[in-house]
Amino acid sequence: MPTYEYVCKDCGHHLSAEQRMSDARLTDCPVCGKPGLERQLSAGAFALKGSGWYETDFKGSKSNATKSEAPSAAPACPGGSCACH
């Protein structure tokens, strides 16, 4: 559920509220009681917690990575004297 930030234009009170996207915006300030709350534009938060999703879910074992990343046995051509240049 998203967290929205509000500020009261009458008294300056700041608050955060977890609301569904379909819920109506808050209007009444809990401190002064006036209908002066305005929803603020804020950056969304995204956090990865734990030992790492990449390492546990997508990364292959080190032995597989070493085999696929092994250098080729053919030496590079010196100075461009071969037919590939």
ZIBELBEL-V339257 format. One record per backbone hydrogen bond with DSSP energy under -0.5 kcal/mol. CO is the residue of the C=O (numbers start at 0). NH is the residue of the N-H. E is the energy in kcal/mol with one decimal. If there is no record, write none. Layout:
co-><CO;CO>
nh-><NH;NH>
e-><E;E>
This chain:
co-><1;1;3;4;5;6;6;7;12;14;16;16;19;26;28;33;33;35;37;39;46;51;52;52;53;53;60;61;62;63;64;66;76;77;81>
nh-><3;18;16;39;14;8;37;11;7;5;3;18;22;36;32;28;35;8;6;41;48;55;56;57;57;58;64;65;66;67;68;69;79;80;84>
e-><-0.5;-2.1;-2.7;-3.2;-2.3;-0.5;-2.3;-1.7;-2.3;-3.2;-3.1;-0.6;-1.1;-2.3;-1.3;-2.7;-2.0;-2.8;-2.0;-0.5;-0.6;-1.5;-2.4;-0.5;-1.6;-2.2;-2.0;-2.2;-1.6;-2.0;-1.5;-0.8;-0.6;-1.1;-0.9>
